Each structure stands twice: as C-alpha cells, then as structure tokens.
Amino acid sequence: MKIKKKGHISQRGEKSFRFKYETGADPVTGKRVTKYLTVKGTKKDAQAKLNEILHNLDVGAYVDPSKKTVAPRAS
C-alpha cells in the first residue's frame, strides 16, 4: 500500500510562506525526517511548489534542495 505524502503551509510574512514536509524515515535511527522550505510570493505559489515536491517524493524523483552550489570558485 502506497502512503500519500502530506505537507503543511504557514504564512511567515506578508508575501512569504513556509511549508514543511516529510521525506521519509532516517535509515539509521528510524525517526521521521522533516524538511522546511520558504517560498516568496503568494500562497498559491507555495502550494504549487509543495505539490511539486510531494509529487517528486511519490515518484522517487526527489532531490533535496541544499545550499551547496556547483559554481566554480573565484580565483
């Protein structure tokens, strides 16, 4: 049985929304792994981004957004 992934959106500022979602369980500890992401724009924009992430989690195409870049270092 496939478990449907869920998330939650909360308003942070006038045009800023944060959503939280779970990416599954940690294989070592077995605890749930919860991620947070902030989106600037409307609630509709935040809902669209959350839907995209939840869909990618369901189909196995999820890539964790991180702060690392692939840009070359400046000399």
QUIKA-V892586 format. One record per helix or strand of 2 or more residues. SS is the DSSP state (alpha for helix, beta for strand). FROM is the first residue (numbers start at 1). LEN is the number of residues. If there is no record, write none. Layout:
<<SS/FROM/LEN> <SS/FROM/LEN>>
//
This chain:
<<beta/7/7> <beta/16/10> <beta/32/9> <alpha/43/17>>
//
